[in-house]
Amino acid sequence: MSLPAPAARAALDLSKRDLTLDLARVVCVLLVVVIHLLEVGVGVDPATGAITVSRPLEHQRWFDGVTWVLQIMPLFFVVGGFAGMTAWRSLRRRGGTGADFVRGRVLRLAQPALPLFVFYVVALGIATFVGAPHGLVQSVAVGAGSPLWFIAAYTVCQALVPALATWHERNRWAPLAVLFAGVVAVELVRHLVHGRLDFSYAGVDVRLDGDAFGLLNMLFVWPLVQQFGFWYADGWFDRRRPWQLMLLGLGSWATLFAMVLPGGWSPDMLTNLNPPTLPLVALGLSQACALRLLKPVLSRLMRTRGARAIVFLAGTRLMTIYLWHLPIIIALAGLALLIPGASPTPGSAAWWWSRILVYVVVLALLFALSFVVGRWEAPRELGPTPPPGVVALAAVLTFLPTFLEIELFLSLPLAVLGTVCFGVAVLLLGRWPARTAVPS
């Protein structure tokens, strides 16, 4: 069943919004900008005069411990699960189908990603044409492309919402158990393989990389964390007493020690992003509990005009902020090198203090940029939904280039591939001719 255009537009909105979740989503993205701002250090080697790229934040002794609190991407998927379940139920009440839902969600990822990949094609193409140092270009491209994994992971989660939400309504525990079993199974194989396992089977040489195999957990870790959002939408967390939520949250967070101390997983929760690992599941559950515990305070905050204005201003530009903040940070760092005294040595006291001003400048530039690329983030006027096979193909095209970026890193060929894939996906999911009845 296809939705008319007004209903399709409505499917992109959440009914009866919980503003505390909108606040959480905005805080998550703005915190990502902070972390990346502290991770990008661009300077000049005094001995050679060459431009160097470093990661000052990761060189701090306290960095690993801080990531246990500031790794907030699991919370984003919890909130995404709540939003997905709420939107799916609303759409279904109006007669919408799974294809209608997936079409809208994939468009919200593919559309804003398209101009970014066009930009990367132009930027990397120019750098290659003028003969910029390959090592420097590669370092910048790898850093700039690092947030793109999110599009692949979120595409998987949102494409699975209709199926997982229906399963959840039939048996809330079964999806949790099956997804958790999938996470554990992939982790066991990944740890058994460790680095690279070479063996022969039927005369064929096989090479199995543990981390590459671990990327299968993109099908289990993030959908499992998303399930916590389904339970949040059901009111399960609302029905728990504060002491119960506190025990569950602290218990989940404490399991990180059991995972990290024996050396099974990295104590750096940012490293645990790709491939996604079991500690992220524990973090997601603890963050869901913390969000509910903080809800009374956040609700009072969201009753103020200032908080609502900030959440609205950033919330309508979240994909622009997320996708474009690193290119802007890198461009500002390069520009500062041309201005005497404007580029403190990365990691120095002056550099740390300068991050405050740079953060404000980055947000201001993102706001200005949103007037140029923001229209790609806005919901489109949609016609009838394409056939489910076409929607599935568009979802695969949206997933593919950003998934490849995790393993291959951003490069000019991958930027070209991404531009083509996202362009085709947007065309496939855009206006679709209405089906005409065949005369009998």
BELRAGI-V613888 format. One record per pair of residues at least 6 apart in sequence whose ideal C-beta (glycine too) atoms are under 8 Angstrom apart, sorted by the first residue. I is the first residue (numbers start at 0). J is the second residue. Records with the same first field share a line. If there is no record, write none. Layout:
I: J ; J
//
This chain:
0: 94 ; 95 ; 96 ; 99
1: 96 ; 99 ; 383 ; 384 ; 433 ; 434
2: 10 ; 90 ; 93 ; 94 ; 95 ; 99 ; 381 ; 383 ; 384
3: 383
4: 380 ; 381 ; 382
6: 93 ; 94 ; 95
7: 99 ; 102 ; 103 ; 381 ; 382 ; 384
8: 378 ; 380 ; 381
9: 89 ; 93
10: 86 ; 89 ; 90 ; 93 ; 95 ; 99 ; 100 ; 103
11: 86 ; 103 ; 107 ; 378
12: 86 ; 378
13: 82 ; 85 ; 86 ; 89
14: 85 ; 89
15: 85
17: 81
18: 298 ; 301 ; 307 ; 310
19: 290 ; 293 ; 294 ; 297 ; 298 ; 301
20: 78 ; 81 ; 82 ; 290
21: 301 ; 310 ; 314
22: 297 ; 300 ; 301 ; 306 ; 310
23: 74 ; 78 ; 290 ; 297
24: 75 ; 78 ; 314 ; 317
25: 309 ; 310 ; 313 ; 314 ; 317
26: 71
27: 71 ; 72 ; 74 ; 75 ; 78
28: 75 ; 313 ; 317 ; 320 ; 321
29: 313 ; 320
30: 69 ; 71
31: 71 ; 72 ; 146 ; 321 ; 324
32: 320 ; 324 ; 358 ; 361 ; 362
33: 358
34: 56 ; 69 ; 269
35: 145 ; 146 ; 324 ; 325 ; 328
36: 328 ; 354 ; 357 ; 358 ; 361
37: 55 ; 56 ; 354
38: 54 ; 55 ; 56 ; 57
39: 52 ; 54 ; 142 ; 325 ; 328 ; 329 ; 332
40: 52 ; 53 ; 54 ; 55 ; 332 ; 345 ; 346 ; 350
41: 50 ; 51 ; 52 ; 53 ; 329 ; 332 ; 333 ; 335 ; 336 ; 342 ; 345
42: 50 ; 51 ; 53 ; 336 ; 342 ; 344 ; 345
43: 49 ; 50 ; 51 ; 336 ; 342
44: 50 ; 51
49: 132 ; 135
50: 132 ; 135 ; 336
52: 135 ; 138 ; 139 ; 142
53: 345 ; 346
55: 345 ; 346 ; 350 ; 351
56: 62
57: 267
58: 346
62: 267
63: 266 ; 267 ; 268
64: 266
66: 266 ; 267 ; 268 ; 269
67: 252 ; 255 ; 268 ; 282
70: 268 ; 269 ; 271 ; 272 ; 279 ; 282
71: 286
72: 149 ; 272 ; 279
73: 224 ; 279 ; 280 ; 282 ; 283 ; 286
74: 283 ; 286 ; 287 ; 290
76: 152 ; 153 ; 156 ; 221 ; 224 ; 225 ; 228 ; 283
77: 224 ; 225 ; 227 ; 228 ; 231 ; 283 ; 286 ; 287 ; 290
78: 228 ; 290
79: 153 ; 156 ; 157 ; 225 ; 228
80: 156 ; 224 ; 225 ; 226 ; 227 ; 228 ; 229 ; 231 ; 232
81: 228 ; 229 ; 231 ; 232
82: 228
83: 104 ; 156 ; 157 ; 160 ; 164 ; 225 ; 228 ; 229
84: 160 ; 164 ; 167 ; 228 ; 229 ; 232 ; 233
85: 232
86: 100
87: 100 ; 160 ; 161 ; 164
88: 164
90: 99 ; 100
96: 161 ; 384 ; 387
97: 161 ; 162 ; 387
98: 384 ; 385 ; 386 ; 387 ; 390
99: 384
100: 160 ; 161
101: 157 ; 158 ; 160 ; 161 ; 390 ; 391 ; 394
102: 381 ; 384 ; 385 ; 390 ; 393 ; 428
103: 378 ; 381
104: 157 ; 158 ; 160
105: 154 ; 157 ; 158 ; 390 ; 393 ; 394 ; 397 ; 424 ; 428
106: 379 ; 381 ; 425 ; 428 ; 429
107: 318 ; 376 ; 378
108: 150 ; 153 ; 154 ; 157 ; 318 ; 397
109: 393 ; 396 ; 397 ; 421 ; 424 ; 425 ; 428
110: 375 ; 376 ; 379 ; 425
111: 318 ; 319 ; 322 ; 372 ; 375 ; 376
112: 147 ; 150 ; 322 ; 397 ; 401 ; 417 ; 421
113: 375 ; 418 ; 421 ; 422 ; 425
114: 372 ; 375
115: 322 ; 323 ; 326 ; 372
116: 400 ; 414 ; 417 ; 418 ; 421
117: 418
118: 326
119: 140 ; 143 ; 144 ; 409 ; 414 ; 417
120: 411 ; 414 ; 415 ; 418
122: 326
123: 136 ; 140 ; 409 ; 410 ; 411 ; 414
124: 411
126: 136
127: 136 ; 411
137: 408 ; 410
139: 329
140: 408 ; 409 ; 410
141: 408 ; 409
142: 325 ; 329
143: 325 ; 326 ; 329 ; 409
144: 404 ; 408 ; 409 ; 413
145: 325
146: 321 ; 322 ; 324 ; 325
147: 400 ; 401 ; 404 ; 409
148: 272 ; 273 ; 401 ; 402 ; 404 ; 405
149: 321 ; 401
150: 397 ; 398 ; 401
151: 217 ; 398 ; 401 ; 402 ; 404 ; 405
152: 217 ; 221 ; 275
153: 221
154: 394 ; 397 ; 398 ; 401
155: 217 ; 218 ; 221 ; 222 ; 398
156: 221 ; 222 ; 225
158: 391 ; 394
159: 222 ; 225
160: 225
163: 174 ; 222 ; 225 ; 226 ; 229
164: 229
166: 173 ; 174
167: 174 ; 226 ; 229
171: 229 ; 230 ; 233
174: 226
175: 223 ; 226
178: 219 ; 222 ; 223 ; 226
179: 219 ; 223 ; 280
181: 216 ; 218 ; 219 ; 223
182: 216 ; 219 ; 220 ; 223 ; 277 ; 280
183: 277
185: 212 ; 213 ; 215 ; 216 ; 219
186: 213 ; 216 ; 276 ; 277
188: 209 ; 212
189: 209 ; 210 ; 212 ; 213 ; 216 ; 274
190: 209 ; 263
191: 209
192: 207 ; 208 ; 209 ; 212
193: 209
194: 208 ; 209
195: 206 ; 207 ; 208 ; 209
196: 206 ; 207 ; 208 ; 209
197: 204 ; 205 ; 206 ; 207
198: 204 ; 205 ; 207
199: 205
210: 274
211: 274 ; 406
212: 274
213: 274 ; 275 ; 276
214: 273 ; 274 ; 275 ; 402 ; 405 ; 406
215: 274
216: 274 ; 275 ; 276
217: 274 ; 275 ; 402
220: 275 ; 276 ; 277 ; 279 ; 280
221: 275
223: 280 ; 283
224: 279 ; 280 ; 283 ; 284
227: 283 ; 284 ; 287
228: 287
230: 236 ; 287
231: 287 ; 290 ; 291
236: 244 ; 287 ; 288 ; 290 ; 291
237: 291
239: 247 ; 291
241: 292
244: 288 ; 291 ; 292
245: 288 ; 292
247: 284 ; 285 ; 288
248: 284 ; 285 ; 286 ; 287 ; 288 ; 289 ; 292
249: 285
251: 281 ; 282 ; 284 ; 285 ; 288
252: 281 ; 282 ; 285
254: 281
255: 278 ; 281 ; 282
258: 264 ; 277 ; 278 ; 281
259: 265 ; 266 ; 278
264: 271 ; 276 ; 277 ; 278
265: 271
268: 278 ; 279 ; 282
271: 278 ; 279
272: 279
273: 405
274: 405
300: 306
301: 307 ; 310
312: 366
313: 320
315: 373 ; 376
316: 365 ; 366 ; 369 ; 373 ; 376
317: 376
318: 376
319: 365 ; 368 ; 369 ; 372 ; 373 ; 376
320: 362 ; 365 ; 369
323: 365 ; 368 ; 372
324: 361 ; 365
327: 361 ; 364 ; 365 ; 368
328: 357 ; 361
331: 357 ; 360 ; 361 ; 364
332: 342
335: 341 ; 342
336: 342
343: 349 ; 350 ; 353
344: 350
369: 376
379: 429
380: 430
381: 429 ; 430
382: 429 ; 430 ; 431 ; 432 ; 433
383: 431 ; 432 ; 433 ; 434
384: 390 ; 431
385: 393 ; 427 ; 428 ; 431
389: 427 ; 428 ; 431
390: 427 ; 428
392: 427
393: 423 ; 424 ; 427 ; 428
394: 424
396: 420 ; 421 ; 423 ; 424 ; 427
397: 420 ; 421 ; 424
399: 416 ; 420
400: 413 ; 416 ; 417 ; 420 ; 421
401: 417
403: 413 ; 416
404: 413 ; 417
407: 413
//
